[in-house]
Amino acid sequence: MSDTLRTYRSVKKDLNQLFPRKPKGHLAQAVDTLAWAITGIVRGRSSCLPDIANHMPGARRESQVKKLERFIQNERNDDRCDYLQFSERLLKALAKRLPRLVLIIDGSVVGYGCRALVISVLFGGRALPLAFHVETGPKGHFGEDVHLALLEAVQAIVPHGIAVTFLGDGEFDGVDLLARLESFGWEYVCRTAANALLIADEGDPFPFRAITPAKGEVMSGSVRFTAARYGPVLAVAAWREDCSEPIYLVSNLNDEDAVLQAYRKRGRIEMV
């Protein structure tokens, strides 16, 4: 038996276990296509349809690409019903092995003229996608309402009682998002801009860059964040020797070393 066929059978067996009865008809066909798609991603180490099709049996690759396209575009296949249940199963399994889940949010350009917002879980040096939102448009930021909607979808499938650390870059520093993370009881570390406003005690607002450290140094302090005076949060400015500029972070952690240690994990966002 080939490694590809062995992977496919293992994937399909796990997918079928999600149903109370063995799938039949259209559902069985959908499960079979999904199993081959997952197999193609795993074996081909790529999420491009032609690469996935290379690991599917039978007809020409062009026919298999068309099959995958029809599956993706089928209105009966909904991500919340057909994808999030697998994400929930993944998180339950990881929660038994890990003391803490690390979630990473990121936006990027995908396909032709589209952009995606993805929340992933970090495991084994990889970011495994849990939930996503895709829309047409050039590279750019999503609205905070989209951030919050995706966050709520993921929070609903996170196992109760598991500790969570949430990491984001400069797009994900909205105070509504930070407040929502706080309400979940999650730790967060999010990058922000050098011109983001900080407020110490009852003083006047000042830009984050006003506490820029020297190269190789770190500065931090408890402040209120933005003109909304959200917080208190821990503001951390760090400038590594090998970087051309510092980074500016806000967190609900109370230790700058813990903030930096957590944010280093955000570099593992590539879905490979």
Long-range contacts (C-beta under 8 A, 24 or more apart in sequence): 3-43, 4-39, 4-43, 4-55, 5-57, 7-39, 7-42, 7-43, 8-35, 8-36, 8-39, 11-35, 11-38, 11-39, 11-42, 15-86, 18-85, 18-86, 18-89, 26-76, 30-71, 30-74, 30-76, 30-77, 30-82, 33-67, 33-68, 33-71, 34-71, 34-82, 37-68, 37-71, 45-272, 47-271, 79-131, 79-132, 80-153, 83-131, 84-130, 84-131, 84-153, 84-157, 87-129, 87-130, 87-131, 87-154, 87-157, 88-157, 90-121, 90-128, 90-130, 91-121, 91-130, 91-157, 91-158, 91-159, 91-162, 92-159, 94-121, 94-123, 95-159, 95-162, 98-123, 99-163, 100-162, 100-163, 100-164, 100-165, 101-158, 101-162, 101-163, 101-164, 101-165, 102-164, 102-165, 102-167, 102-262, 102-265, 103-130, 103-154, 103-164, 103-165, 103-166, 103-167, 104-166, 104-167, 104-168, 104-265, 104-266, 104-268, 104-269, 105-147, 105-150, 105-151, 105-166, 105-167, 105-168, 105-172, 106-168, 106-169, 106-269, 107-141, 107-142, 107-171, 108-139, 109-138, 109-139, 110-134, 113-137, 113-138, 115-139, 115-140, 115-142, 117-142, 117-146, 117-147, 117-150, 118-271, 119-150, 119-151, 119-154, 120-269, 120-271, 122-265, 122-268, 125-268, 126-268, 126-270, 126-271, 126-272, 127-268, 127-269, 127-270, 127-271, 128-271, 129-271, 130-154, 130-157, 141-171, 142-171, 144-174, 144-176, 144-177, 147-171, 147-172, 147-174, 147-177, 148-176, 148-177, 148-180, 151-177, 151-180, 151-181, 152-180, 155-184, 163-187, 165-189, 165-262, 166-190, 167-262, 167-263, 167-265, 167-266, 168-266, 169-266, 173-250, 175-225, 175-226, 175-228, 175-230, 178-225, 178-230, 178-233, 178-250, 178-252, 179-230, 181-252, 182-252, 187-251, 187-252, 187-253, 187-262, 188-251, 188-252, 189-249, 189-250, 189-251, 189-253, 189-259, 189-262, 189-263, 189-266, 190-249, 190-250, 190-251, 191-247, 191-248, 191-249, 191-263, 192-225, 192-248, 192-249, 192-250, 193-248, 194-246, 194-248, 196-225, 196-226, 196-248, 196-250, 197-225, 197-226, 197-227, 198-223, 198-224, 198-225, 198-235, 199-223, 199-224, 199-225, 199-229, 200-224, 208-235, 208-237, 208-248, 209-248, 211-235, 211-237, 212-237, 212-239, 212-246, 213-237, 213-238, 213-239, 213-246, 214-239, 215-239, 215-240, 215-241, 216-240, 216-241, 218-256, 218-260, 220-256, 220-259, 225-250, 234-259, 236-260
